[in-house]
């Protein structure tokens, strides 16, 4: 029984570590973010609160508050998982967590702005 618990704990830790290093997530700088989002109709998501978003945001960004987890997951359910998603928050912390969550939901190409809006 003890061996089974140790094995399950090992598998859980390995799975969590794998999700954190998803090949679907790319940390990109401002210059790359700007160039990448100029073509077509990119899906740019600001994961900050509505109050933070109202104080300034990247043009054409949708505001989907990462801290409101129920609605966060629901809003992404309607998006095409093969379309690239560009994320940012204030500093890169929340968008990093959001990127991992989107990778777990099956999104294929996720780009996270290094340094967040503060680097913008």
N, C-alpha and C positions, 0 to 999 in steps of 0.2 A: 504494500500500500504506500509506504514511504517513497519507494522508487517511482511509483506512478506519479505522485505529487511533484517530485523533483523533475521528472520528465515533462510534465505539463507546464511547470514554471519555466523551464528552459525553452520550450516551444513558444510560450507567450512572450518571453523576452526577445527571442529571435525574430518573431513576427513583428513586434513593435519596432525593433531596430531596422528591419527591412523596410517598413513603411516610411521611416524617417529618411531613408536614403533612396527614395523612389527615383527611377530614371526619368519619370514623367515630369519632374520638377526641375526648373532651371532658374537659378538666381542670376538676374541680369542687372547691369548698371543702367543709369539714366539714359545715356546715349543709345544703348541697344534697345531700351524700352521705347524711346522716341521713334527710332527708325522702324522697329518692328510693328508699331501701331499706326503708322502712316498709311499703309496700304489697306484697301478693303474696308470692312466694317468689323474691327476687332472687338472682342468682348473684354472690356476694361472694367474691373470691379474694384471699388473702394470698399474695404471691409471695416472701415471705421464707423463710429456712431453717426447718426444723422446730424448731431450738433457739430461734430468735427468736420463732416462733409460740407456743411453750410458755411464753414469758415474758409473754405477753399478746397478745390479738388481739380484733378486732371480733366481736361476737356473730354466730353463724351463718356465719362465714367458713370457706371451705375452704382448706387449705394446699397450694399447688402451687408448689414451689420453682423459681424462675426459673433458678437457677444449674445445675440438673440438666436441661439442654436436651433430652436424649432423652425423658425421661419427661414433661417439660413439654408438649411438642408432642403426645405420645401421649394425655395426659389430656384435652387440649382437643379431640381428634378426636371424642370422644363427646358433646360439648355442641352444643346447638342454636345455630347461628350467628346466628339472628334474635333470640334472647333477649339483653337487655342484660346486659353484664358489668361489674361494679364491681371495680376493682383497687386494691390498695395495697401498699406495701412499708414500709421504715423511714423513708425521707425523700422518696420520689418518683422516685428515679433508676431503680431496677429496674422499678418498675411502668410508668414511661414507656417503657422498652425493651420490656417485655412487651406494652404496648398496641400499639406499632408492629408487633410480631410477630403479634399477634392480628388486626390490621387486614389484614396481608398474607395471613393464613390465611382471610380472608373474613368475619370477625365484623363485624356491621353497626353495633352500638351499644356503644361501649366508654367507660367512665367511669373516670377516674384521679383518686384522691384527692390533691389538691394538698398537698404537705408530708408525705405518707405518715402512718404511724402516729404519728410524732412530733407531728403536728398534731392528732391525735385527742384 
